[in-house]
Amino acid sequence: MDLIGEFRKAIEILRSNLILFLPALIMFYLIPVALLVASVYTFTPIIMIALKSASPLQALFQGSLIGLGIIIVLAALAYVYVTSGSANMYKQAVLKGTTSMSDFWEGCQKYFGKILSGFILFAVVYGIILLVGLILTLAMILPIIPKVAAPRATPDLPLRISESERLSGFAAWMIELSKMVSDTVGLWLLLLTISGFIFMFTLFWIQALVVDELGTIKAVGTSITFVRGNLKTTFGIASLWIIAQGFTNAIFPGGGMGGGGPGYGYGFGFPPPLQAIFQLLIATVFTLLLYTVYASRTGKIT
C-alpha cells in the first residue's frame, strides 16, 4: 500500500470512528481550560501572600517560579495522560477497525509510564542541545564583544582623523559584527538541523511502542530503523502536513483564532471557529495516518 492508499485508509477508519476526534478536543480545549483554572487557584494565594510579605517583589518572583513549575508539570502530565489513552484508541481503530472510550482508559493505564519516560528522554536530549548552543554562543560572542564595542568605548582623540581612516575603522567594526552574527546564526542553524533530524527519525516512536508493545528505548530505536527504511514516505507525510497547514493559513491569514479578518490577504472571510475545526481535523487525520503507515509497513494491516 502506497502513501496515498494509506491516507485513504486513514480517512476510512476516521469516518467509522469519529470518537477519535475526542482526544484532540481534550488536548486543544479541555486541558487549556483546566490549566487556566489551575493557574487561578495556584497564583491567587501566591499573590496574596506576596503582598503581605516584607519584600513583595521578591516573594512574588519566588512564588511565581514555584507556581509556574507546578503548572508546567500539570500540563505535561495531562498531555502525556491523554496521549497515552489516545494512542491505544488509534491502535485499536487501525488494527481492529473500531475503538471506544474503554480503549482510552486502558491506554492511560498501560502506556502512561512508557510514554512519560519517552517525553522525559527527549526533553533531556533537546535540553542538552539547547545548553550546548548557549555555551557555544557565549564562547563565540564574549571574545568579540570588546572588538565590537571598541569604537564606541574609545574617547575622541585630540588628533584629527581622516575620512578614509574613519571609513576603514567603521568597515572593520562591521566585519567583526558580521562575523559574530553569522557565526551565531550558523551555530543555531546547525543545532536546529540536528534537532530536526532527531525529530524526523523518532517520529514513529509512540507508534512503535504501542503497536509492537515495546519499551521506550527499544521503540525509539525501532522508529529510527523504520524511518531509515521509509524515508520517502516520511518526507511525503511531512509534505502533506505542510500543504494542509499552508491551505489552512491561506484561508485564515494571520495565524491563530481571529486571523486577519475578512478580506485580509487570501482570507475568504470564514469565521474563526472554522479554523479550529480545520486544525482539529488536521491533527486527528495526521496522527491516525502515522499509525496507519506504521501498521501497514510492518505488515499489521493490508
Phi and psi in degrees as GROMACS dihedral restraints (atoms count N, CA, C in turn):
[ dihedral_restraints ]
;  ai    aj    ak    al  type     phi  dphi    fc
    3     4     5     6     1   -83.8    20    10
    4     5     6     7     1   178.4    20    10
    6     7     8     9     1   -62.8    20    10
    7     8     9    10     1   -39.2    20    10
    9    10    11    12     1   -64.0    20    10
   10    11    12    13     1   -41.6    20    10
   12    13    14    15     1   -64.0    20    10
   13    14    15    16     1   -38.6    20    10
   15    16    17    18     1   -68.8    20    10
   16    17    18    19     1   -34.2    20    10
   18    19    20    21     1   -65.2    20    10
   19    20    21    22     1   -43.3    20    10
   21    22    23    24     1   -63.2    20    10
   22    23    24    25     1   -39.5    20    10
   24    25    26    27     1   -61.7    20    10
   25    26    27    28     1   -42.7    20    10
   27    28    29    30     1   -61.9    20    10
   28    29    30    31     1   -40.9    20    10
   30    31    32    33     1   -64.3    20    10
   31    32    33    34     1   -41.5    20    10
   33    34    35    36     1   -62.3    20    10
   34    35    36    37     1   -43.2    20    10
   36    37    38    39     1   -62.9    20    10
   37    38    39    40     1   -41.7    20    10
   39    40    41    42     1   -66.1    20    10
   40    41    42    43     1   -38.9    20    10
   42    43    44    45     1   -62.5    20    10
   43    44    45    46     1   -30.6    20    10
   45    46    47    48     1   -90.0    20    10
   46    47    48    49     1    -8.4    20    10
   48    49    50    51     1  -139.0    20    10
   49    50    51    52     1    66.6    20    10
   51    52    53    54     1   -63.8    20    10
   52    53    54    55     1   -14.8    20    10
   54    55    56    57     1   -64.4    20    10
   55    56    57    58     1   -15.9    20    10
   57    58    59    60     1   -66.4    20    10
   58    59    60    61     1   -15.6    20    10
   60    61    62    63     1   -72.7    20    10
   61    62    63    64     1   -19.4    20    10
   63    64    65    66     1   -61.4    20    10
   64    65    66    67     1   -47.8    20    10
   66    67    68    69     1   -57.6    20    10
   67    68    69    70     1   -40.5    20    10
   69    70    71    72     1   -66.0    20    10
   70    71    72    73     1   -38.0    20    10
   72    73    74    75     1   -61.1    20    10
   73    74    75    76     1   -41.9    20    10
   75    76    77    78     1   -63.4    20    10
   76    77    78    79     1   -44.6    20    10
   78    79    80    81     1   -68.3    20    10
   79    80    81    82     1   -40.7    20    10
   81    82    83    84     1   -79.2    20    10
   82    83    84    85     1   -28.2    20    10
   84    85    86    87     1  -125.7    20    10
   85    86    87    88     1   -52.2    20    10
   87    88    89    90     1   -67.4    20    10
   88    89    90    91     1   -46.7    20    10
   90    91    92    93     1   -63.9    20    10
   91    92    93    94     1   -46.7    20    10
   93    94    95    96     1   -57.6    20    10
   94    95    96    97     1   -39.9    20    10
   96    97    98    99     1   -65.6    20    10
   97    98    99   100     1   -42.9    20    10
   99   100   101   102     1   -62.4    20    10
  100   101   102   103     1   -39.8    20    10
  102   103   104   105     1   -67.9    20    10
  103   104   105   106     1   -34.7    20    10
  105   106   107   108     1   -63.3    20    10
  106   107   108   109     1   -44.0    20    10
  108   109   110   111     1   -63.6    20    10
  109   110   111   112     1   -43.5    20    10
  111   112   113   114     1   -62.1    20    10
  112   113   114   115     1   -36.7    20    10
  114   115   116   117     1   -64.3    20    10
  115   116   117   118     1   -40.4    20    10
  117   118   119   120     1   -61.4    20    10
  118   119   120   121     1   -47.1    20    10
  120   121   122   123     1   -72.8    20    10
  121   122   123   124     1   -20.4    20    10
  123   124   125   126     1   -85.9    20    10
  124   125   126   127     1   -46.3    20    10
  126   127   128   129     1   -86.1    20    10
  127   128   129   130     1   -22.4    20    10
  129   130   131   132     1   -60.4    20    10
  130   131   132   133     1   -51.9    20    10
  132   133   134   135     1   -64.5    20    10
  133   134   135   136     1   -32.0    20    10
  135   136   137   138     1   -62.4    20    10
  136   137   138   139     1   -44.6    20    10
  138   139   140   141     1   -66.0    20    10
  139   140   141   142     1   -42.1    20    10
  141   142   143   144     1   -62.9    20    10
  142   143   144   145     1   -43.2    20    10
  144   145   146   147     1   -68.4    20    10
  145   146   147   148     1   -39.8    20    10
  147   148   149   150     1   -63.9    20    10
  148   149   150   151     1   -39.5    20    10
  150   151   152   153     1   -66.7    20    10
  151   152   153   154     1   -25.1    20    10
  153   154   155   156     1   -93.8    20    10
  154   155   156   157     1    -3.7    20    10
  156   157   158   159     1   -84.7    20    10
  157   158   159   160     1   168.3    20    10
  159   160   161   162     1   -70.4    20    10
  160   161   162   163     1   -32.1    20    10
  162   163   164   165     1  -121.6    20    10
  163   164   165   166     1    84.2    20    10
  165   166   167   168     1   -58.6    20    10
  166   167   168   169     1   -43.5    20    10
  168   169   170   171     1   -66.3    20    10
  169   170   171   172     1   -43.7    20    10
  171   172   173   174     1   -65.2    20    10
  172   173   174   175     1   -43.6    20    10
  174   175   176   177     1   -65.0    20    10
  175   176   177   178     1   -38.7    20    10
  177   178   179   180     1   -65.9    20    10
  178   179   180   181     1   -41.4    20    10
  180   181   182   183     1   -63.2    20    10
  181   182   183   184     1   -49.0    20    10
  183   184   185   186     1   -64.6    20    10
  184   185   186   187     1   -42.8    20    10
  186   187   188   189     1   -65.9    20    10
  187   188   189   190     1   -36.2    20    10
  189   190   191   192     1   -66.0    20    10
  190   191   192   193     1   -38.1    20    10
  192   193   194   195     1   -61.6    20    10
  193   194   195   196     1   -43.6    20    10
  195   196   197   198     1   -64.8    20    10
  196   197   198   199     1   -44.9    20    10
  198   199   200   201     1   -63.5    20    10
  199   200   201   202     1   -41.4    20    10
  201   202   203   204     1   -63.2    20    10
  202   203   204   205     1   -40.7    20    10
  204   205   206   207     1   -61.6    20    10
  205   206   207   208     1   -40.9    20    10
  207   208   209   210     1   -63.0    20    10
  208   209   210   211     1   -44.7    20    10
  210   211   212   213     1   -65.0    20    10
  211   212   213   214     1   -41.0    20    10
  213   214   215   216     1   -63.3    20    10
  214   215   216   217     1   -43.3    20    10
  216   217   218   219     1   -63.8    20    10
  217   218   219   220     1   -44.4    20    10
  219   220   221   222     1   -61.5    20    10
  220   221   222   223     1   -42.1    20    10
  222   223   224   225     1   -63.3    20    10
  223   224   225   226     1   -45.5    20    10
  225   226   227   228     1   -62.0    20    10
  226   227   228   229     1   -45.5    20    10
  228   229   230   231     1   -64.6    20    10
  229   230   231   232     1   -40.6    20    10
  231   232   233   234     1   -64.4    20    10
  232   233   234   235     1   -46.3    20    10
  234   235   236   237     1   -67.9    20    10
  235   236   237   238     1   -38.1    20    10
  237   238   239   240     1   -66.4    20    10
  238   239   240   241     1   -39.5    20    10
  240   241   242   243     1   -61.3    20    10
  241   242   243   244     1   -46.8    20    10
  243   244   245   246     1   -68.1    20    10
  244   245   246   247     1   -38.2    20    10
  246   247   248   249     1   -61.4    20    10
  247   248   249   250     1   -39.7    20    10
  249   250   251   252     1   -63.9    20    10
  250   251   252   253     1   -44.2    20    10
  252   253   254   255     1   -68.2    20    10
  253   254   255   256     1   -42.6    20    10
  255   256   257   258     1   -67.3    20    10
  256   257   258   259     1   -31.0    20    10
  258   259   260   261     1   -60.0    20    10
  259   260   261   262     1   -42.1    20    10
  261   262   263   264     1   -70.5    20    10
  262   263   264   265     1   -33.3    20    10
  264   265   266   267     1   -64.8    20    10
  265   266   267   268     1   -45.5    20    10
  267   268   269   270     1   -61.9    20    10
  268   269   270   271     1   -42.1    20    10
  270   271   272   273     1   -59.4    20    10
  271   272   273   274     1   -50.1    20    10
  273   274   275   276     1   -65.8    20    10
  274   275   276   277     1   -37.6    20    10
  276   277   278   279     1   -64.1    20    10
  277   278   279   280     1   -39.5    20    10
  279   280   281   282     1   -75.9    20    10
  280   281   282   283     1   -44.3    20    10
  282   283   284   285     1   -81.3    20    10
  283   284   285   286     1   -36.9    20    10
  285   286   287   288     1  -109.2    20    10
  286   287   288   289     1   -13.3    20    10
  288   289   290   291     1    88.3    20    10
  289   290   291   292     1    -4.3    20    10
  291   292   293   294     1  -150.9    20    10
  292   293   294   295     1   154.5    20    10
  294   295   296   297     1  -150.4    20    10
  295   296   297   298     1   168.1    20    10
  297   298   299   300     1  -153.7    20    10
  298   299   300   301     1   178.9    20    10
  300   301   302   303     1   -67.0    20    10
  301   302   303   304     1   -26.2    20    10
  303   304   305   306     1   -61.8    20    10
  304   305   306   307     1   -33.6    20    10
  306   307   308   309     1   -66.7    20    10
  307   308   309   310     1   -34.2    20    10
  309   310   311   312     1   -62.8    20    10
  310   311   312   313     1   -50.2    20    10
  312   313   314   315     1   -66.7    20    10
  313   314   315   316     1   -35.4    20    10
  315   316   317   318     1   -63.3    20    10
  316   317   318   319     1   -42.8    20    10
  318   319   320   321     1   -64.5    20    10
  319   320   321   322     1   -37.5    20    10
  321   322   323   324     1   -59.6    20    10
  322   323   324   325     1   -42.3    20    10
  324   325   326   327     1   -75.8    20    10
  325   326   327   328     1   -34.3    20    10
  327   328   329   330     1   -84.7    20    10
  328   329   330   331     1   -36.9    20    10
  330   331   332   333     1  -115.0    20    10
  331   332   333   334     1    -3.6    20    10
  333   334   335   336     1   -57.6    20    10
  334   335   336   337     1   -49.1    20    10
  336   337   338   339     1   -62.1    20    10
  337   338   339   340     1   -43.4    20    10
  339   340   341   342     1   -66.5    20    10
  340   341   342   343     1   -45.8    20    10
  342   343   344   345     1   -68.9    20    10
  343   344   345   346     1   -37.0    20    10
  345   346   347   348     1   -61.7    20    10
  346   347   348   349     1   -43.8    20    10
  348   349   350   351     1   -64.0    20    10
  349   350   351   352     1   -34.1    20    10
  351   352   353   354     1   -66.0    20    10
  352   353   354   355     1   -43.2    20    10
  354   355   356   357     1   -64.8    20    10
  355   356   357   358     1   -37.5    20    10
  357   358   359   360     1   -64.5    20    10
  358   359   360   361     1   -41.5    20    10
  360   361   362   363     1   -59.2    20    10
  361   362   363   364     1   -47.9    20    10
  363   364   365   366     1   -70.0    20    10
  364   365   366   367     1   -32.0    20    10
  366   367   368   369     1   -62.9    20    10
  367   368   369   370     1   -39.9    20    10
  369   370   371   372     1   -66.1    20    10
  370   371   372   373     1   -45.0    20    10
  372   373   374   375     1   -61.6    20    10
  373   374   375   376     1   -50.5    20    10
  375   376   377   378     1   -69.1    20    10
  376   377   378   379     1   -30.9    20    10
  378   379   380   381     1   -64.7    20    10
  379   380   381   382     1   -40.6    20    10
  381   382   383   384     1   -63.6    20    10
  382   383   384   385     1   -42.6    20    10
  384   385   386   387     1   -60.6    20    10
  385   386   387   388     1   -43.6    20    10
  387   388   389   390     1   -63.4    20    10
  388   389   390   391     1   -43.3    20    10
  390   391   392   393     1   -64.2    20    10
  391   392   393   394     1   -43.2    20    10
  393   394   395   396     1   -60.3    20    10
  394   395   396   397     1   -42.1    20    10
  396   397   398   399     1   -61.7    20    10
  397   398   399   400     1   -43.3    20    10
  399   400   401   402     1   -65.6    20    10
  400   401   402   403     1   -42.8    20    10
  402   403   404   405     1   -64.0    20    10
  403   404   405   406     1   -46.7    20    10
  405   406   407   408     1   -66.6    20    10
  406   407   408   409     1   -34.2    20    10
  408   409   410   411     1   -63.8    20    10
  409   410   411   412     1   -45.1    20    10
  411   412   413   414     1   -63.5    20    10
  412   413   414   415     1   -40.0    20    10
  414   415   416   417     1   -63.1    20    10
  415   416   417   418     1   -31.6    20    10
  417   418   419   420     1   -83.6    20    10
  418   419   420   421     1   -35.4    20    10
  420   421   422   423     1   -81.9    20    10
  421   422   423   424     1   -43.1    20    10
  423   424   425   426     1   -56.8    20    10
  424   425   426   427     1   -44.5    20    10
  426   427   428   429     1   -66.7    20    10
  427   428   429   430     1   -23.4    20    10
  429   430   431   432     1   -90.5    20    10
  430   431   432   433     1   -21.8    20    10
  432   433   434   435     1   -55.0    20    10
  433   434   435   436     1   -45.3    20    10
  435   436   437   438     1   -59.1    20    10
  436   437   438   439     1   -37.3    20    10
  438   439   440   441     1   -68.3    20    10
  439   440   441   442     1   -40.3    20    10
  441   442   443   444     1   -70.6    20    10
  442   443   444   445     1   -37.4    20    10
  444   445   446   447     1   -84.1    20    10
  445   446   447   448     1   -11.6    20    10
  447   448   449   450     1   -56.7    20    10
  448   449   450   451     1   -47.6    20    10
  450   451   452   453     1   -58.8    20    10
  451   452   453   454     1   -32.8    20    10
  453   454   455   456     1   -83.2    20    10
  454   455   456   457     1   -30.2    20    10
  456   457   458   459     1   -81.3    20    10
  457   458   459   460     1   -24.0    20    10
  459   460   461   462     1   -76.7    20    10
  460   461   462   463     1   125.7    20    10
  462   463   464   465     1   -69.2    20    10
  463   464   465   466     1   159.0    20    10
  465   466   467   468     1   -64.4    20    10
  466   467   468   469     1   132.2    20    10
  468   469   470   471     1   -82.4    20    10
  469   470   471   472     1   150.8    20    10
  471   472   473   474     1   -68.8    20    10
  472   473   474   475     1   -24.6    20    10
  474   475   476   477     1   -75.9    20    10
  475   476   477   478     1   146.1    20    10
  477   478   479   480     1   -77.4    20    10
  478   479   480   481     1   135.0    20    10
  480   481   482   483     1  -107.4    20    10
  481   482   483   484     1   133.8    20    10
  483   484   485   486     1   -70.5    20    10
  484   485   486   487     1   159.8    20    10
  486   487   488   489     1   -62.4    20    10
  487   488   489   490     1   -37.2    20    10
  489   490   491   492     1   -65.1    20    10
  490   491   492   493     1   -37.0    20    10
  492   493   494   495     1   -68.4    20    10
  493   494   495   496     1   -37.9    20    10
  495   496   497   498     1   -62.8    20    10
  496   497   498   499     1   -45.9    20    10
  498   499   500   501     1   -64.4    20    10
  499   500   501   502     1   -39.0    20    10
  501   502   503   504     1   -64.4    20    10
  502   503   504   505     1   -41.9    20    10
  504   505   506   507     1   -65.8    20    10
  505   506   507   508     1   -41.0    20    10
  507   508   509   510     1   -65.0    20    10
  508   509   510   511     1   -39.1    20    10
  510   511   512   513     1   -64.2    20    10
  511   512   513   514     1   -41.7    20    10
  513   514   515   516     1   -63.7    20    10
  514   515   516   517     1   -39.1    20    10
  516   517   518   519     1   -64.7    20    10
  517   518   519   520     1   -41.9    20    10
  519   520   521   522     1   -66.4    20    10
  520   521   522   523     1   -35.6    20    10
  522   523   524   525     1   -64.5    20    10
  523   524   525   526     1   -45.1    20    10
  525   526   527   528     1   -63.3    20    10
  526   527   528   529     1   -41.9    20    10
  528   529   530   531     1   -64.8    20    10
  529   530   531   532     1   -41.1    20    10
  531   532   533   534     1   -64.7    20    10
  532   533   534   535     1   -39.3    20    10
  534   535   536   537     1   -61.0    20    10
  535   536   537   538     1   -45.1    20    10
  537   538   539   540     1   -61.7    20    10
  538   539   540   541     1   -46.1    20    10
  540   541   542   543     1   -66.6    20    10
  541   542   543   544     1   -45.3    20    10
  543   544   545   546     1   -66.7    20    10
  544   545   546   547     1   -39.9    20    10
  546   547   548   549     1   -63.8    20    10
  547   548   549   550     1   -41.5    20    10
  549   550   551   552     1   -66.4    20    10
  550   551   552   553     1   -45.8    20    10
  552   553   554   555     1   -62.9    20    10
  553   554   555   556     1   -42.6    20    10
  555   556   557   558     1   -62.0    20    10
  556   557   558   559     1   -40.3    20    10
  558   559   560   561     1   -61.8    20    10
  559   560   561   562     1   -50.3    20    10
  561   562   563   564     1   -70.8    20    10
  562   563   564   565     1   -28.0    20    10
  564   565   566   567     1   -65.8    20    10
  565   566   567   568     1   -40.4    20    10
  567   568   569   570     1   -64.1    20    10
  568   569   570   571     1   -46.2    20    10
  570   571   572   573     1   -66.0    20    10
  571   572   573   574     1   -36.6    20    10
  573   574   575   576     1   -65.4    20    10
  574   575   576   577     1   -38.1    20    10
  576   577   578   579     1   -65.1    20    10
  577   578   579   580     1   -43.5    20    10
  579   580   581   582     1   -61.0    20    10
  580   581   582   583     1   -44.7    20    10
  582   583   584   585     1   -62.7    20    10
  583   584   585   586     1   -37.8    20    10
  585   586   587   588     1   -64.5    20    10
  586   587   588   589     1   -41.4    20    10
  588   589   590   591     1   -66.2    20    10
  589   590   591   592     1   -39.5    20    10
  591   592   593   594     1   -60.8    20    10
  592   593   594   595     1   -46.0    20    10
  594   595   596   597     1   -62.1    20    10
  595   596   597   598     1   -44.0    20    10
  597   598   599   600     1   -64.1    20    10
  598   599   600   601     1   -46.2    20    10
  600   601   602   603     1   -76.1    20    10
  601   602   603   604     1   -15.6    20    10
  603   604   605   606     1  -108.0    20    10
  604   605   606   607     1    18.4    20    10
  606   607   608   609     1   -61.0    20    10
  607   608   609   610     1   -32.5    20    10
  609   610   611   612     1  -102.8    20    10
  610   611   612   613     1    21.4    20    10
  612   613   614   615     1   -68.9    20    10
  613   614   615   616     1   -36.8    20    10
  615   616   617   618     1   -69.3    20    10
  616   617   618   619     1   -39.4    20    10
  618   619   620   621     1   -61.6    20    10
  619   620   621   622     1   -43.3    20    10
  621   622   623   624     1   -64.5    20    10
  622   623   624   625     1   -41.7    20    10
  624   625   626   627     1   -62.1    20    10
  625   626   627   628     1   -43.3    20    10
  627   628   629   630     1   -82.5    20    10
  628   629   630   631     1   -48.3    20    10
  630   631   632   633     1   -69.2    20    10
  631   632   633   634     1   -41.6    20    10
  633   634   635   636     1   -96.9    20    10
  634   635   636   637     1     1.4    20    10
  636   637   638   639     1    54.5    20    10
  637   638   639   640     1    57.5    20    10
  639   640   641   642     1  -107.4    20    10
  640   641   642   643     1   164.4    20    10
  642   643   644   645     1   -76.6    20    10
  643   644   645   646     1   171.7    20    10
  645   646   647   648     1   -61.3    20    10
  646   647   648   649     1   -54.3    20    10
  648   649   650   651     1   -62.6    20    10
  649   650   651   652     1   -42.9    20    10
  651   652   653   654     1   -63.9    20    10
  652   653   654   655     1   -37.2    20    10
  654   655   656   657     1   -65.9    20    10
  655   656   657   658     1   -39.7    20    10
  657   658   659   660     1   -63.0    20    10
  658   659   660   661     1   -45.4    20    10
  660   661   662   663     1   -62.7    20    10
  661   662   663   664     1   -40.1    20    10
  663   664   665   666     1   -64.2    20    10
  664   665   666   667     1   -38.9    20    10
  666   667   668   669     1   -63.1    20    10
  667   668   669   670     1   -42.5    20    10
  669   670   671   672     1   -60.9    20    10
  670   671   672   673     1   -45.5    20    10
  672   673   674   675     1   -63.7    20    10
  673   674   675   676     1   -41.7    20    10
  675   676   677   678     1   -63.8    20    10
  676   677   678   679     1   -45.4    20    10
  678   679   680   681     1   -66.3    20    10
  679   680   681   682     1   -38.4    20    10
  681   682   683   684     1   -59.4    20    10
  682   683   684   685     1   -34.4    20    10
  684   685   686   687     1   -87.1    20    10
  685   686   687   688     1    -7.5    20    10
  687   688   689   690     1  -137.5    20    10
  688   689   690   691     1    48.5    20    10
  690   691   692   693     1   -63.6    20    10
  691   692   693   694     1   -43.8    20    10
  693   694   695   696     1   -61.5    20    10
  694   695   696   697     1   -41.5    20    10
  696   697   698   699     1   -64.9    20    10
  697   698   699   700     1   -41.8    20    10
  699   700   701   702     1   -62.5    20    10
  700   701   702   703     1   -44.9    20    10
  702   703   704   705     1   -65.6    20    10
  703   704   705   706     1   -33.2    20    10
  705   706   707   708     1   -64.2    20    10
  706   707   708   709     1   -42.5    20    10
  708   709   710   711     1   -62.9    20    10
  709   710   711   712     1   -43.5    20    10
  711   712   713   714     1   -61.3    20    10
  712   713   714   715     1   -40.0    20    10
  714   715   716   717     1   -65.1    20    10
  715   716   717   718     1   -43.3    20    10
  717   718   719   720     1   -62.9    20    10
  718   719   720   721     1   -39.2    20    10
  720   721   722   723     1   -65.4    20    10
  721   722   723   724     1   -42.4    20    10
  723   724   725   726     1   -63.3    20    10
  724   725   726   727     1   -41.5    20    10
  726   727   728   729     1   -62.0    20    10
  727   728   729   730     1   -44.2    20    10
  729   730   731   732     1   -63.4    20    10
  730   731   732   733     1   -43.5    20    10
  732   733   734   735     1   -66.7    20    10
  733   734   735   736     1   -39.4    20    10
  735   736   737   738     1   -63.5    20    10
  736   737   738   739     1   -40.4    20    10
  738   739   740   741     1   -62.6    20    10
  739   740   741   742     1   -43.3    20    10
  741   742   743   744     1   -64.6    20    10
  742   743   744   745     1   -43.2    20    10
  744   745   746   747     1   -67.8    20    10
  745   746   747   748     1   -28.6    20    10
  747   748   749   750     1   -69.6    20    10
  748   749   750   751     1   -37.6    20    10
  750   751   752   753     1   -74.9    20    10
  751   752   753   754     1   -38.9    20    10
  753   754   755   756     1  -118.1    20    10
  754   755   756   757     1    75.8    20    10
  756   757   758   759     1   -65.2    20    10
  757   758   759   760     1   151.7    20    10
  759   760   761   762     1    96.7    20    10
  760   761   762   763     1    -0.6    20    10
  762   763   764   765     1    84.5    20    10
  763   764   765   766     1  -121.2    20    10
  765   766   767   768     1   -57.4    20    10
  766   767   768   769     1  -166.7    20    10
  768   769   770   771     1   -61.9    20    10
  769   770   771   772     1   129.3    20    10
  771   772   773   774     1   106.7    20    10
  772   773   774   775     1   -30.7    20    10
  774   775   776   777     1    47.5    20    10
  775   776   777   778     1  -145.2    20    10
  777   778   779   780     1  -104.8    20    10
  778   779   780   781     1     3.3    20    10
  780   781   782   783     1    87.0    20    10
  781   782   783   784     1   166.3    20    10
  783   784   785   786     1   -59.6    20    10
  784   785   786   787     1   138.0    20    10
  786   787   788   789     1    80.6    20    10
  787   788   789   790     1     2.7    20    10
  789   790   791   792     1   -89.5    20    10
  790   791   792   793     1   126.9    20    10
  792   793   794   795     1    59.1    20    10
  793   794   795   796     1  -123.1    20    10
  795   796   797   798     1   -94.9    20    10
  796   797   798   799     1    12.5    20    10
  798   799   800   801     1   -63.1    20    10
  799   800   801   802     1   143.6    20    10
  801   802   803   804     1  -104.4    20    10
  802   803   804   805     1     6.7    20    10
  804   805   806   807     1    79.7    20    10
  805   806   807   808     1    22.9    20    10
  807   808   809   810     1   -71.4    20    10
  808   809   810   811     1   144.2    20    10
  810   811   812   813     1   -68.5    20    10
  811   812   813   814     1   149.9    20    10
  813   814   815   816     1   -51.6    20    10
  814   815   816   817     1   -38.7    20    10
  816   817   818   819     1   -55.2    20    10
  817   818   819   820     1   -28.0    20    10
  819   820   821   822     1   -67.1    20    10
  820   821   822   823     1   -30.3    20    10
  822   823   824   825     1   -64.9    20    10
  823   824   825   826     1   -39.9    20    10
  825   826   827   828     1   -61.7    20    10
  826   827   828   829     1   -38.1    20    10
  828   829   830   831     1   -66.2    20    10
  829   830   831   832     1   -42.5    20    10
  831   832   833   834     1   -60.5    20    10
  832   833   834   835     1   -46.7    20    10
  834   835   836   837     1   -65.3    20    10
  835   836   837   838     1   -37.6    20    10
  837   838   839   840     1   -63.4    20    10
  838   839   840   841     1   -43.2    20    10
  840   841   842   843     1   -64.5    20    10
  841   842   843   844     1   -44.5    20    10
  843   844   845   846     1   -61.8    20    10
  844   845   846   847     1   -46.3    20    10
  846   847   848   849     1   -61.0    20    10
  847   848   849   850     1   -44.4    20    10
  849   850   851   852     1   -69.8    20    10
  850   851   852   853     1   -44.9    20    10
  852   853   854   855     1   -63.6    20    10
  853   854   855   856     1   -45.5    20    10
  855   856   857   858     1   -75.1    20    10
  856   857   858   859     1   -30.1    20    10
  858   859   860   861     1   -66.0    20    10
  859   860   861   862     1   -44.5    20    10
  861   862   863   864     1   -63.7    20    10
  862   863   864   865     1   -35.8    20    10
  864   865   866   867     1   -62.8    20    10
  865   866   867   868     1   -39.0    20    10
  867   868   869   870     1   -60.3    20    10
  868   869   870   871     1   -43.7    20    10
  870   871   872   873     1   -67.1    20    10
  871   872   873   874     1   -40.0    20    10
  873   874   875   876     1   -64.7    20    10
  874   875   876   877     1   -44.5    20    10
  876   877   878   879     1   -63.3    20    10
  877   878   879   880     1   -44.8    20    10
  879   880   881   882     1   -64.9    20    10
  880   881   882   883     1   -45.9    20    10
  882   883   884   885     1   -64.9    20    10
  883   884   885   886     1   -37.6    20    10
  885   886   887   888     1   -67.6    20    10
  886   887   888   889     1   -46.9    20    10
  888   889   890   891     1   -75.3    20    10
  889   890   891   892     1   -16.5    20    10
  891   892   893   894     1  -100.9    20    10
  892   893   894   895     1     7.8    20    10
  894   895   896   897     1    79.5    20    10
  895   896   897   898     1    15.3    20    10
  897   898   899   900     1   -78.1    20    10
  898   899   900   901     1   -30.6    20    10
  900   901   902   903     1  -135.3    20    10
  901   902   903   904     1   163.5    20    10
